[in-house]
Amino acid sequence: MTADGEQKVEDVFTIQESDCCGNGCTNCILDNKPRPSQRALLAGKRNIILKYTSFRLLQRQTHTGDDQVLFLHFGNAAESDDEDDCVLDIPPGHHIMLRIGFLLRPYSPYWTDFASKEFKILVKLQPDGPMSQHLAAVQPNDRLEFRGPIGNYRHDPAVTKCIYIIAQGVAVAPTLPLVGQVLENEDDMSRLWHLVCAPDLQHVYFRDQLLEFAKYWNYRSCLYVPRQQCGSDACLKAGHCRQECDELRRSLRYKERVCLHRLDANELKQHATPAIPGLRVLIIAGDSGFQRTMGEAAAKALGVAQENVYLL
Ligand SMILES: Cc1cc2nc3c(=O)[nH]c(=O)nc-3n(C[C@H](O)[C@H](O)[C@H](O)COP(=O)(O)OP(=O)(O)OC[C@H]3O[C@@H](n4cnc5c(N)ncnc54)[C@H](O)[C@@H]3O)c2cc1C
């Protein structure tokens, strides 16, 4: 309340310097302030996450074989019917800000539910990272505050495109909704190339989901796992599995394509598809070093104009 008793309405669209996490994100909140959600407006509802909102941890799971990687599932913490007029809209390619005290860090949901106001993130804990320490300790029913959505990616299904998505490690997570958005729309004639970089197969997250995508005519993927290593003498000598390795073949699923070297400029050229019509779009998901090196090399090799390159 103000001094004269008027209800002070918080402007959810006002962004201040202190809203930035200070990590130099490509899509900083100061340049990409959360906007009203068209989907929410159409539904006659309010997007609950436009201002910091408390979400309850519903489920926490560690990745098999790596306890530093967590799958976290959050739901809106409101227990009353007060927020029946709300939905949760985090469009594909957008991230949200987690706030604990003065500490801010961005995270990119890989699954969201509009009506139930739930979302999931995949988190890689960084040694000695301040937010990682909080997230390592977080338990079901704990409440954390998030705000967003932040980003500039827009997809128009009416424009047919060749979309190249290059993802590194856990950053494959936010690329799943981008792929889903195209494949789930039968009228969308865009084609997708999903190039996933990880040290080895154990660190390729969402392999099942990628195989589900592979059932669609307009989706292709390739996994780049240069440090895949079995215990055979020949592969130990080579320093990594060889393309003809039997153990590697056995660990692959139907239609899974794997390359045992890094994704470099020459390899990127193999994915160029000049004969296929459509606007070229490139999406790079990874840390800032990966975005920089891969962004330049891939845009050149795949013939993508700079204005159609998106860094998540
Ligand atoms: C737009 C955006 C979206 C993000 N989405 C996710 C996400 O969905 N899941 C997730 O786990 N993280 C994500 N991150 C990274 C996340 O925001 C934090 O940086 C991370 O959780 C570590 O936070 P921290 O406070 O523990 O450590 P920090 O103080 O942030 O970092 C500790 C050390 O780890 C390094 N580091 C931080 N992040 C990475 C990384 N991704 N790869 C390699 N080194 C890194 C830092 O350079 C630093 O040296 C995202 C970052 C951005 C910019």
The ligand as an SDF file (V2000), in Angstrom:
LIG
                    3D

 53 58  0  0  0  0  0  0  0  0999 V2000
   20.7630  -19.0150  -20.6510 C   0  0  0  0  0  0  0  0  0  0  0  0
   21.3770  -20.0540  -19.7140 C   0  0  0  0  0  0  0  0  0  0  0  0
   20.6750  -21.1990  -19.4300 C   0  0  0  0  0  0  0  0  0  0  0  0
   21.2200  -22.1720  -18.5770 C   0  0  0  0  0  0  0  0  0  0  0  0
   20.5290  -23.3260  -18.3580 N   0  0  0  0  0  0  0  0  0  0  0  0
   21.0860  -24.2850  -17.5780 C   0  0  0  0  0  0  0  0  0  0  0  0
   20.3990  -25.5240  -17.3770 C   0  0  0  0  0  0  0  0  0  0  0  0
   19.2890  -25.7480  -17.8610 O   0  0  0  0  0  0  0  0  0  0  0  0
   21.0320  -26.4560  -16.5990 N   0  0  0  0  0  0  0  0  0  0  0  0
   22.2720  -26.2190  -16.0220 C   0  0  0  0  0  0  0  0  0  0  0  0
   22.7750  -27.0960  -15.3440 O   0  0  0  0  0  0  0  0  0  0  0  0
   22.9040  -25.0580  -16.1880 N   0  0  0  0  0  0  0  0  0  0  0  0
   22.3430  -24.0930  -16.9410 C   0  0  0  0  0  0  0  0  0  0  0  0
   22.9950  -22.9040  -17.0960 N   0  0  0  0  0  0  0  0  0  0  0  0
   24.1830  -22.6380  -16.2490 C   0  0  0  0  0  0  0  0  0  0  0  0
   23.6510  -22.1790  -14.8540 C   0  0  0  0  0  0  0  0  0  0  0  0
   23.0220  -20.9150  -14.9570 O   0  0  0  0  0  0  0  0  0  0  0  0
   24.7420  -22.0310  -13.7790 C   0  0  0  0  0  0  0  0  0  0  0  0
   25.8170  -21.2970  -14.3100 O   0  0  0  0  0  0  0  0  0  0  0  0
   25.2260  -23.3920  -13.2960 C   0  0  0  0  0  0  0  0  0  0  0  0
   24.1590  -24.1050  -12.6880 O   0  0  0  0  0  0  0  0  0  0  0  0
   26.3410  -23.2230  -12.2530 C   0  0  0  0  0  0  0  0  0  0  0  0
   25.9340  -22.2780  -11.2910 O   0  0  0  0  0  0  0  0  0  0  0  0
   26.8010  -22.0930   -9.9620 P   0  0  0  0  0  0  0  0  0  0  0  0
   26.3370  -20.8780   -9.2610 O   0  0  0  0  0  0  0  0  0  0  0  0
   26.8060  -23.3620   -9.1880 O   0  0  0  0  0  0  0  0  0  0  0  0
   28.2740  -21.9220  -10.4810 O   0  0  0  0  0  0  0  0  0  0  0  0
   28.8650  -20.6990  -11.3080 P   0  0  0  0  0  0  0  0  0  0  0  0
   29.4510  -19.7120  -10.3590 O   0  0  0  0  0  0  0  0  0  0  0  0
   27.8550  -20.1960  -12.2860 O   0  0  0  0  0  0  0  0  0  0  0  0
   29.9820  -21.4770  -12.1230 O   0  0  0  0  0  0  0  0  0  0  0  0
   31.0200  -22.2200  -11.4730 C   0  0  0  0  0  0  0  0  0  0  0  0
   32.0690  -22.5810  -12.5120 C   0  0  0  0  0  0  0  0  0  0  0  0
   31.5100  -23.4640  -13.4900 O   0  0  0  0  0  0  0  0  0  0  0  0
   31.6120  -22.8990  -14.7970 C   0  0  0  0  0  0  0  0  0  0  0  0
   30.3520  -23.2310  -15.4810 N   0  0  0  0  0  0  0  0  0  0  0  0
   29.1220  -22.7690  -15.1820 C   0  0  0  0  0  0  0  0  0  0  0  0
   28.2040  -23.2940  -16.0080 N   0  0  0  0  0  0  0  0  0  0  0  0
   28.8830  -24.1000  -16.8460 C   0  0  0  0  0  0  0  0  0  0  0  0
   28.4920  -24.9250  -17.9210 C   0  0  0  0  0  0  0  0  0  0  0  0
   27.2120  -25.0250  -18.3060 N   0  0  0  0  0  0  0  0  0  0  0  0
   29.4660  -25.6410  -18.5580 N   0  0  0  0  0  0  0  0  0  0  0  0
   30.7540  -25.5330  -18.1780 C   0  0  0  0  0  0  0  0  0  0  0  0
   31.1720  -24.7640  -17.1710 N   0  0  0  0  0  0  0  0  0  0  0  0
   30.2590  -24.0540  -16.5140 C   0  0  0  0  0  0  0  0  0  0  0  0
   31.7390  -21.4120  -14.5910 C   0  0  0  0  0  0  0  0  0  0  0  0
   32.4300  -20.7990  -15.6800 O   0  0  0  0  0  0  0  0  0  0  0  0
   32.5470  -21.3570  -13.3020 C   0  0  0  0  0  0  0  0  0  0  0  0
   33.9320  -21.5200  -13.5650 O   0  0  0  0  0  0  0  0  0  0  0  0
   22.4960  -21.9480  -17.9700 C   0  0  0  0  0  0  0  0  0  0  0  0
   23.1950  -20.7780  -18.2460 C   0  0  0  0  0  0  0  0  0  0  0  0
   22.6580  -19.8610  -19.1290 C   0  0  0  0  0  0  0  0  0  0  0  0
   23.4630  -18.6230  -19.4450 C   0  0  0  0  0  0  0  0  0  0  0  0
  1  2  1  0
  2  3  1  0
  2 52  2  0
  3  4  2  0
  4  5  1  0
  4 50  1  0
  5  6  2  0
  6  7  1  0
  6 13  1  0
  7  8  2  0
  7  9  1  0
  9 10  1  0
 10 11  2  0
 10 12  1  0
 12 13  2  0
 13 14  1  0
 14 15  1  0
 14 50  1  0
 15 16  1  0
 16 17  1  0
 16 18  1  0
 18 19  1  0
 18 20  1  0
 20 21  1  0
 20 22  1  0
 22 23  1  0
 23 24  1  0
 24 25  2  0
 24 26  1  0
 24 27  1  0
 27 28  1  0
 28 29  2  0
 28 30  1  0
 28 31  1  0
 31 32  1  0
 32 33  1  0
 33 34  1  0
 33 48  1  0
 34 35  1  0
 35 36  1  0
 35 46  1  0
 36 37  1  0
 36 45  1  0
 37 38  2  0
 38 39  1  0
 39 40  1  0
 39 45  2  0
 40 41  1  0
 40 42  2  0
 42 43  1  0
 43 44  2  0
 44 45  1  0
 46 47  1  0
 46 48  1  0
 48 49  1  0
 50 51  2  0
 51 52  1  0
 52 53  1  0
M  END
$$$$
